[in-house]
Amino acid sequence: MKKVKIITFILMVILVIMIAFFGIYTNVQNRMENQVKDYSYAMDLKGSRNIRLSVSEEKKTIIKDSEGKEVEDSENLTDEEITEKGYTKEEVAYNSDEVKNKDNYINTKKILSKRLEKLGVNNYIIKLDEENGDIIIELSENENTDAILSNLVTVGKFEIVDSQTQEVLMDNSDIKLSNVMYGANNTGTTAGTMVYLNIEFTQEGSKKLEDISTKYVKVDNESTDNQSSENENQADTNEKENTTSDQTEETENKEETKQIIMKIDDEEIMTTDFEEPIKTGKLQLSVGQAATDAETVQGNVKKASAMATVLDTGNLPLKYEIEGNEYIMSDIADGQIQIIEYIILSIVALALIILIIRYKTLGIIGMFSYVGLMSLFLLVIRYANVVISLEGIIAIIIVLILNYIFVNKLLSKINKQESKDIKEANKETYKEFFIRIIPICITVITFCFVNWVPISSFGMIMFWGIALIALYNYIITKNILKIKAEK
């Protein structure tokens, strides 16, 4: 039984070491890809993307009638039809002079900051020129940077309009929140995971949605045909033929299904009607088709998340354009980072050799446990989405030093006592070690809440490191030593 326990612990640690240092590779589209999450580096290590956003000077063509009112749904009108109806074309700016003001510039900056945070970007700098509205954003460079940029310049104007009259029935002011939902679709050939954009409306918006879904409900064609037949049967004589014809035509028009058009930034995303009135105040829109493969599902999730982010943060009061988009290289090259890594690993290896020479068998167990904690620590940093800066690297070194001190102190107590009481030695080590680092723990927790990447990176890495020293050594190191002593 003791052999089974120690083998189990050893295999667990070996597995963690293999994953942390070598990864997990799977075949994706005829190529092997590492499925272990990569590190998130700060701009001082990975480089950054500098984007300049300027207030758009773009113009749009609008068509006005003889009274000077804008003609809705005029996209399909030909020049001949415009002339025939007495309409005129005008070129107007998307951003009028009235909306180009300091308040709208500041509001735009706030909305962009919200979008970056909802997109999971926690390492950015945003600056505003309050005179002309220019905004400069500095982001850390990664594979998601381009997708993030496309969401930033989207105005996010949301509208539900009547498909015939183009009357605006709902807009951004009616939205309370939006998010992404999943659902299983097991019907027919479209079985798989379905992704939905869930829009929840305000109290007033919920009332509007209920009214709209009641008015724009799908009509039962069979019922309409029967009604038309009854109207025809009620026709008496040839004298009433014209009147009956008018009534039938009017009935058919009333029974015709009314539809709404949903738009984002004046682009139609769907035209639909409703099966029944919606009384929940929530609207769920399917994004893409049901799918079983993870790549397609993830693609649909990204599309839905982009729309949810734009809708949830509100529409921009101005339209912006990307004027500048350049990559700024880090002052520290990848080769220099690798040199730092090799130096750290060399020092760790030397320290562990000293541990083995000093404590022999106990030292081998301590070395094995130490490498396991270091591996788990590197995995936790990745999956906790901790951004690694230069200060973060210093924090990693400190954590490795602290864990070495802890392990050395524990092995020293066991070696000096020359007893089997691992539990007592472990208890004394924990008491001495953690009482001494209480000031460090308080400082680390404070740093975690600082909204500045160098400090927060240091704080978060130290937090996870100290937490792992406490948990890992209690669960793994203590038990391996205990099993060895009992043996």
NORWOTA-V242991 format. One record per residue. RES is the residue in one letter. PHI is phi in degrees with one decimal (* if undefined). Layout:
res: [RES | RES]
phi: [PHI | PHI]
This chain:
res: [M | K | K | V | K | I | I | T | F | I | L | M | V | I | L | V | I | M | I | A | F | F | G | I | Y | T | N | V | Q | N | R | M | E | N | Q | V | K | D | Y | S | Y | A | M | D | L | K | G | S | R | N | I | R | L | S | V | S | E | E | K | K | T | I | I | K | D | S | E | G | K | E | V | E | D | S | E | N | L | T | D | E | E | I | T | E | K | G | Y | T | K | E | E | V | A | Y | N | S | D | E | V | K | N | K | D | N | Y | I | N | T | K | K | I | L | S | K | R | L | E | K | L | G | V | N | N | Y | I | I | K | L | D | E | E | N | G | D | I | I | I | E | L | S | E | N | E | N | T | D | A | I | L | S | N | L | V | T | V | G | K | F | E | I | V | D | S | Q | T | Q | E | V | L | M | D | N | S | D | I | K | L | S | N | V | M | Y | G | A | N | N | T | G | T | T | A | G | T | M | V | Y | L | N | I | E | F | T | Q | E | G | S | K | K | L | E | D | I | S | T | K | Y | V | K | V | D | N | E | S | T | D | N | Q | S | S | E | N | E | N | Q | A | D | T | N | E | K | E | N | T | T | S | D | Q | T | E | E | T | E | N | K | E | E | T | K | Q | I | I | M | K | I | D | D | E | E | I | M | T | T | D | F | E | E | P | I | K | T | G | K | L | Q | L | S | V | G | Q | A | A | T | D | A | E | T | V | Q | G | N | V | K | K | A | S | A | M | A | T | V | L | D | T | G | N | L | P | L | K | Y | E | I | E | G | N | E | Y | I | M | S | D | I | A | D | G | Q | I | Q | I | I | E | Y | I | I | L | S | I | V | A | L | A | L | I | I | L | I | I | R | Y | K | T | L | G | I | I | G | M | F | S | Y | V | G | L | M | S | L | F | L | L | V | I | R | Y | A | N | V | V | I | S | L | E | G | I | I | A | I | I | I | V | L | I | L | N | Y | I | F | V | N | K | L | L | S | K | I | N | K | Q | E | S | K | D | I | K | E | A | N | K | E | T | Y | K | E | F | F | I | R | I | I | P | I | C | I | T | V | I | T | F | C | F | V | N | W | V | P | I | S | S | F | G | M | I | M | F | W | G | I | A | L | I | A | L | Y | N | Y | I | I | T | K | N | I | L | K | I | K | A | E | K]
phi: [* | -65.2 | -63.8 | -62.1 | -62.7 | -67.1 | -65.1 | -61.8 | -61.7 | -62.6 | -65.1 | -61.5 | -65.5 | -60.3 | -61.6 | -62.8 | -62.0 | -63.1 | -66.1 | -65.4 | -97.1 | -118.9 | 87.3 | -125.4 | -106.6 | -129.8 | -82.8 | -124.4 | 51.0 | 64.9 | -142.4 | -87.5 | -124.9 | -77.7 | -88.3 | -78.2 | -58.7 | -83.6 | -73.2 | -104.0 | -101.3 | -75.1 | -65.6 | -73.2 | -109.4 | -98.5 | 94.1 | -142.1 | -110.8 | -101.3 | -120.7 | -109.0 | -105.8 | -121.4 | -61.4 | -66.1 | -102.8 | -63.7 | -115.4 | -127.2 | -93.3 | -121.1 | -114.4 | -117.2 | -84.2 | -64.6 | -93.3 | 85.6 | -91.8 | -68.6 | -88.4 | -79.4 | 53.0 | -106.7 | -61.7 | -94.9 | -74.9 | -85.6 | -60.9 | -64.3 | -66.9 | -63.8 | -66.0 | -60.6 | -84.0 | 80.8 | -85.8 | -130.7 | -99.5 | -138.5 | -99.8 | -125.9 | -75.4 | -59.2 | -106.3 | -71.9 | -62.3 | -66.8 | -88.4 | -85.5 | -141.0 | -60.1 | -60.3 | -69.6 | -63.8 | -65.0 | -63.1 | -62.3 | -60.9 | -63.4 | -65.0 | -63.8 | -63.3 | -62.6 | -64.9 | -61.4 | -66.8 | -68.3 | -83.5 | 82.1 | -90.4 | -113.4 | -129.5 | -151.6 | -128.6 | -129.5 | -127.0 | -125.2 | -93.4 | -70.8 | -79.8 | -117.9 | 85.2 | -62.3 | -124.4 | -112.3 | -120.7 | -116.0 | -119.9 | -70.5 | -84.7 | -156.3 | -70.3 | -98.2 | -59.8 | -63.5 | -65.1 | -63.9 | -62.3 | -62.8 | -78.6 | -71.3 | -86.8 | -70.5 | -62.9 | 87.3 | -74.1 | -106.8 | -145.9 | -116.2 | -124.2 | -70.5 | -65.6 | -98.3 | -92.2 | 64.5 | -68.5 | -77.5 | -95.9 | -147.3 | -146.5 | -56.9 | -63.7 | -90.3 | -88.6 | -92.2 | -161.6 | -144.5 | -154.6 | -108.0 | -129.3 | -120.7 | -158.8 | -88.9 | -115.9 | -113.1 | -100.5 | 56.9 | -85.8 | -100.3 | -67.4 | 145.0 | -91.4 | -105.5 | -107.5 | -124.9 | -93.8 | -97.9 | -114.2 | -106.2 | -101.4 | -68.5 | -60.4 | -67.9 | -64.4 | -62.7 | -66.2 | -62.5 | -61.3 | -63.9 | -64.4 | -65.8 | -68.2 | -79.4 | -75.5 | -103.0 | -83.5 | -66.3 | -90.6 | -77.9 | -62.0 | -63.7 | -65.3 | -64.3 | -63.2 | -62.5 | -65.1 | -63.5 | -64.6 | -62.8 | -64.4 | -68.6 | -67.7 | -81.2 | -69.3 | -89.0 | -134.6 | -64.5 | -66.4 | -99.2 | -62.8 | -66.6 | -64.4 | -63.5 | -61.9 | -65.6 | -65.1 | -62.6 | -63.9 | -66.2 | -64.1 | -63.9 | -66.0 | -68.5 | -83.6 | -63.5 | -65.4 | -91.1 | -124.9 | -114.4 | -116.2 | -100.1 | -125.9 | -128.6 | 55.2 | 65.6 | -102.3 | -71.6 | -106.1 | -171.1 | -121.7 | -155.7 | -127.0 | -123.5 | -70.4 | -159.1 | -60.5 | -99.9 | -108.6 | -86.9 | 76.9 | -128.1 | -125.9 | -111.9 | -111.9 | -73.1 | -116.7 | 72.5 | -103.5 | -60.7 | -142.4 | -107.8 | -86.2 | -62.6 | -65.5 | -66.4 | -60.2 | -64.5 | -63.1 | -64.7 | -63.2 | -63.5 | -63.1 | -64.8 | -64.3 | -63.3 | -65.5 | -63.8 | -62.8 | -64.0 | -71.3 | -75.1 | -98.6 | 89.5 | -86.9 | -69.1 | -72.3 | -136.5 | -93.1 | -115.0 | -127.0 | -82.5 | -92.3 | -140.0 | -151.3 | -132.8 | -94.3 | -106.2 | -71.0 | -72.6 | -68.8 | -105.8 | -76.3 | -57.2 | -63.1 | -68.7 | -64.3 | -63.6 | -62.2 | -61.1 | -61.3 | -64.9 | -64.2 | -61.4 | -64.3 | -66.0 | -65.2 | -61.5 | -60.8 | -63.1 | -63.4 | -70.7 | -63.1 | -60.7 | -62.1 | -68.6 | -61.9 | -74.8 | -113.9 | 55.7 | -61.5 | -60.0 | -64.5 | -63.4 | -64.2 | -62.9 | -62.4 | -60.8 | -65.2 | -61.3 | -62.9 | -63.6 | -64.6 | -59.5 | -66.2 | -63.6 | -59.5 | -65.9 | -70.5 | -62.5 | -58.2 | -68.0 | -83.1 | -88.7 | 56.4 | -78.6 | -83.9 | -94.9 | -111.9 | -59.1 | -65.7 | -65.3 | -63.1 | -61.4 | -63.3 | -60.9 | -61.6 | -62.2 | -61.5 | -63.6 | -67.2 | -61.6 | -67.8 | -64.4 | -61.3 | -62.6 | -63.8 | -62.1 | -64.8 | -64.4 | -65.0 | -62.9 | -64.2 | -64.6 | -67.3 | -72.4 | -70.7 | 47.7 | -128.1 | -95.5 | -80.3 | -66.5 | -60.6 | -67.7 | -62.7 | -64.0 | -62.5 | -64.1 | -63.2 | -58.6 | -63.1 | -66.6 | -66.5 | -76.5 | -65.4 | -71.0 | -99.8 | -56.0 | -58.7 | -63.8 | -61.4 | -63.5 | -63.4 | -62.1 | -61.4 | -63.7 | -61.7 | -61.3 | -98.8 | -82.1 | -87.4 | -143.6 | -52.9 | -56.3 | -76.1 | -65.4 | -62.2 | -60.2 | -63.6 | -66.3 | -65.7 | -64.1 | -59.6 | -65.5 | -65.4 | -65.7 | -61.7 | -69.1 | -57.5 | -69.7 | -77.4 | -62.4 | -67.6 | -72.3 | -86.4 | -95.9 | -57.6 | -58.4 | -70.5 | -64.8 | -64.9 | -65.9 | -64.6 | -64.8 | -66.5 | -66.8 | -67.6]
